[in-house]
Each structure stands twice: as structure tokens, then as C-alpha cells.
Amino acid sequence: MLDTWKQFQHHVHLHSFTSDIIILNSSSSATNHFQVYPYPHPYRFIINQPRKCLTRNPFLLLLVIGESQDVKARDTIRITWGNVSNYGDVDVMMLFLVGISPVMTGAIQRLLEEENTIYEDIVQQNFLDTYQNLTLKTLMGMEWVTYFCPNASYVMKVDNDVFLNVNYLVHQLLHPDLPPRTNYFTGFIVRYTGPIRDKESQWYVSEEVYPGDTYPPYPSGPAYVFSGDVAQKIYKVAQEIIVFGVEDAFIGICLYKLNILLTNTPRNVFNGHKIDYHPYTFCNLVMVHHYKDNDLIKVWQQLWRKGVFVC
């Protein structure tokens, strides 16, 4: 079976020992494993915004990951950090990425289509909207950028339970006054971890799907940002390797195969765990996980007072 693998020897020092990273080609027999998703596969756009970038060159495209039935989260984001009219002359665009609801499918789909008629900010493909399909949802975003917005300077994938400080991201990290970078990818970088082999874990990955005992460095899933060219490269390389459900680790594997190194950021600007609100802290970071709905609104009202950003 080893001759069906494309093996990359990537020697990573882990507390005094060296480990191999092994990436399977999509031609491997492991594609029949229940944890492997059909990919490449002709997933179809059911709701789309194909003309969104025809007359625009967005500096930053926000791709917000959430569930199709979670209208409250989308509405909250639209009136907080997703209100792109707040960002002045910097062209920021936002889209919500969803799949097909596995419950009350017809009713939720009708509501989703009505919502999209109002806001025109939803993109959907015909896979089930489940946690296990998060990788497919992220790849849908990469596909959308590739075909409908290849002129975006930067793209951010962000979950819908995140506080996002777009001003800090744009002006302190990305710098619209400078030429856009290429092969750029950053976030909270996870290193020195490997696949979980416990079958009871929602992040379980079998040895058939990922034989190596170490993942390449990868960006923590709640939010990461990258240059527009990288979206196209990830979409292309994902056609060649095994796609599985640990989305952030899978993105790290794509970057590894592309020889794209993750860029370090200042400490504590990407926060994967919830931290208590403090105005100075929240003015000087990119994101904090686990802020949603009313919690997000409360923080936002502290930072945006009478339409003015207090930072």
C-alpha cells in the first residue's frame, strides 16, 4: 500500500524525537474509508453571488462559516463587525458560507433563500451542513474565491462565534497602503500535534486516512487570514490529496504540500479561547473565540459608540 502514498519526509523536532508527515494522494485506496469525503466532487452552488466582485477589487473578503439555520448569528454579525460600511475607504466584503440543513430541510431552505433575497450575502452548496463537513464548507469558500473573486487581496475564514476587530486586522496586520503580499497565511499557529486516534473523539482520524503521527503546522480553525492567491492554490491542491474532516489540520496539510510557510503574528492577537472584555485588550487584537449573539453585541456596543470606533 505504501506505493499508493505520496510521502513527504518532514522532520519535525518534537521534544527530542523526529516524526514523519505522510500525505495520501486522492488516488489512494483510502478514499473508500468512511472518514474520507467525496472530493473532488461536482458539488453545486445552490445559492451564489457570482457577480459580487465583477466591479470591485476587495481588499479583504470575509468568509463567515456558520450553520444554515442560524439566522440570529448572521443578523448579529451584520450589525456588528460584519457591517462593512464601517470601514471607510477600505473595500471589505462579507459572505456567509452554508450547506443544506440536515433537519427541516425544505422549510429552512425557503427561509434561507428569502434571507438571501434581502441581503445577497449567502453562498451555499449541496452538501449537508454538519460539523463533519466543515472542510467541504471551507473548500467551497476557496472555490468561490477562485472562480468569482480572484482579485481579492486578502481573504479571511472566520467562524460565526468570533469577535473580530476588522480595523486592527486591516491596518495593523494587512496594511492597505502596502502592495498585497502573496503566499501569505497567518492566524494562531498550532504546532507539534498529531491526529487523535480515539474513536470516541469528534476529531478522530484513522491511520488509513492519515498514516503519519504528526500534522504539519496549521492555523487554528476559528479564524485565519491569507492572501487571495493562496485560496486558489489550496483549492487546486485539494483536488489531489485525501480530504478529511479536521478542517484546520487539513488546511495545514495543503499549505505543507504547497511549501507555503505560516507567518507568525504578535502574541495574543488571535485568541482561540474566550477572554474577558477589556477595551485596551480588544482594541489591540484581531479576534476572540466564543463571542456570539448577545455577548457579541455587548462588546460591540462598548467599542462602537454613536457610530465611532473608540480604539
N, C-alpha and C positions, 0 to 999 in steps of 0.2 A: 504493500500500500504506500510505502514511502515515496515510490517513484511517481505517484499522483500528486504529491505535495510540492509546492514551491517553497523551499525552505530558505529563510533568511537567518544567517547566523549573526545575532546581535548580542554581543557580550556585555551584559549589564552587571555592574558590581553591586551586589546586594549583601551588605554586612559580611563580606569575606568570601562569597562564592559567586560563580558565574553561571548565567542561565541562558537558554536558547529561546528565541521567539520564533514560532513556526506559524506560517500563514498558509491556509489552504486555498488553492485555486477553486473557482466555481465549477470546474470540470471534475472535481473530486467526487468519489462515491459518497462522501459525507453529505452531499446535497440532499440525499434521501432521508437524512435524520430529521426527527420531528422538530428540533430546535432551529433548523435552518429554514429561512424564509425564501419563497419563490422569488428569485432575483438573479438576473434581470427578468422582468415580467411586464407585460403590457398593462400596467395599472393605468386607469383612465381618469383624467380630470373631469369631475362631475360639476364642480363649481370652480371657476377660474377667473383670473383678471389678466388676460393676455395682452391688453393694451396699456397696462399701468405705466410701463417705462418707455413707451414709444416716443414721448415728447419730453422725457425727463432723464437726467443722469443723477440718480440719487447718490448722495454722499454716503448715507447709511440706510440700509434696509433691515428692518426689524422683523424677524420671522418668529411669531409667537406660537408656542406649542401648547395646545390645550385639548380638552375633550369637546366633541361636537355639541353635547347637551349643556355645556357650562356657559350659558348666556351671561350670567352675573359676572363671571370673571372677565369676559370680553368687554362688557359695558363698563366695568370698573377701570380697566386699562385704558379704554377710550377717553375717559375723563381725567386720567392721571398722567402717567409717563407716556402713554400712547397717543396723547393729543399732540400731534406733530406740528400743529400751528404754534406751539410754544417755542420752537427752536429757531425762530428768526430766519436769517438768510441761508442757514444750512439745510439742505434738502434731505429731510428724514422721511422715510416711507415705512408703513407698517402693514403687515398681513398676518392673519391668523391661519394656522395650518391644522386641519382636522381630517379625520376619516369618517367612516359610516358608523353611526351609533349601533352597538350590538343589542340595545334594548329600545323598545318603542320606535323602531327604525323609521317607519313611514311618517309618524307624527313629528318626530324630531327633525327629519329631513325637510319637511314642509316649513317648519319654523326657521330652520337654518337658511333656507332659500329666501324666505321673507326678510330675514335679518340682513342677508347679503344684498337684497334689493335696496335696502336703506343705506347701508354703509359701503358696499362694494370693497370689502377688505377681507374676504374669506377665500381660501383655496382648499379644495377637497379632492381627494382621490378615492377610488372604490376599494379600499381595504378596511377591515374592521378597526374601529377606534378603540384600541386596547393598549394597556401598558406594554404588553409584549411586542406590539407593533410600533413602538417608539422609533426604532431605527428606520423603518419604512417611512414614517412621517418626516423624519429629518432628511432622508434622501429625497423625498418629494420636494422639500424646500430647495435642495441642491439642484434638482432637476428644473424647478421653476426659474431659478436664477439663470441656469444655463441657457434655457430656451426663451425666456421672456424678459430677463433683466441682466444681460451680461455686462452692461455698462455701469452697474453699481460699483462704487469704490470699495465699500465695506459692507459686510453682512453680519448680523448678529442673530444667533439662535438663542431664544430665551423662553423659559417656561412661564406659564401664566400665574405662578405663585411667587413671583420675584418682585422686589422693589428695584427699580432701575433708575439710575441717575444719568440720563442721556447727556446732560450738559458736561458732566465730568468725563464721560466716555468720549465725547466728540472733541472737546477742547484740551483735555489733559492727556488723552491716550492716542487719539487718532489724528488730531491736528489738521483741520481742513485747509490751513494756509500752506501746507506742505504737499508735494506730489504724493499721490496714493502709493502705498507700498504694494509689493507683490510677494507671493509665497509667505504671507503673514498670517499667523494664527496664535491667539492668546486666550487666556482665561485662568482659572485656578487649575494648575497643572498637577496631576496625580502621577506619582512615580513609584516604582518598586512594589507593584501589586501584581497579582495573578488571578486567573479565573477561579471562581468559587465552585468547588466540586460537591457541595452539599445539595442533594436533590430537593431538599425542602426549601431552599432559598429561592427567592424570585430572581436572583442574579446567577442561578446555576448555569454553568456551561460545561458540557461533557467534553471528554478528551477527544471524541470523534469530531466534534465541531471545532475545538481549538486545542490542538495537542500540546502546545507549549505551556510552560509553567509560569511564564512572565508575560504580562502585557507591555507593549511599548508605552512610553509616557502618553497620557491622554488628557484632554480638557474635561473638567468636571461638568456633568450634564446640565445643571440648571441654567447656565449662561456661558457662552463663549463667542468671540468675535474673530472675523477673518476677512482677508481681502477677497474681493469678488472673483478673482481668477482662481482662488482655491476651491470655491464652490464647484466650478466646472471640472476641476481636476478630481475632486472627490467623487463627483457623480460618475465620471468616466472610469475611475479605478474600481469603483464598487461593482461594475459590471463583470469584473474579473476574479473577485475573491468571494469567499463564503460570507454571507450576510447573516448575522445573528442578533439576538435581542438586547444585548448590553450596549446601548447606543453610544455612550461616550467612549467606552473601550474600543468599539468598532471604528469610531472616527479616528482614534489614535492609531489603529492598525492601518487605516487608509493613509494617514499622514506619514507613517513609517515607510510604507511602500513607495510613497511619493518622494521620500527623502526631504520632507518639509519639517524643520525643527520648530517646536513650540517656543514662542517668545515669552520670557519671564516678564511679569508686571510687578510694580511696587507691592509690598506686602499688604495684605488685608483690603485690597480694592475689589477683589472677587470673594464674596463670603458665602460659602456653601451651607453654613448653618445660620440660624436666626440669631441676630444680636439685637439688643435693646436700642431703641431710638435715642440718638443724641444729635443735635443739629450739626455740630462740628464734624462728628464722625460721618454722618450721612451725606454731608457736603463734599467729602473727600474720599469717595469710593465709587465704584461702578455699580455693584449690585449686592443685594442681601436676599438670601433664600427665605422662603416661608412667610412672605407678606402677601396677603391676598384679600380681596373684598374689603370689608370694613377696616381691617388692620392697615391695608394699603392706603385707603382714603384718609385715615387719621394722620399717617405720616406725611402724605402728600399735602394735606392742608397746613401742616407745620412748615413745609418748605416753600409752598407757593401761597403767598398771602396777597389777596386782592390782585391776582394776576402777575405778581412779581416774584421771581425766584430769589430767595433770601440768601443764598450762598454767595 
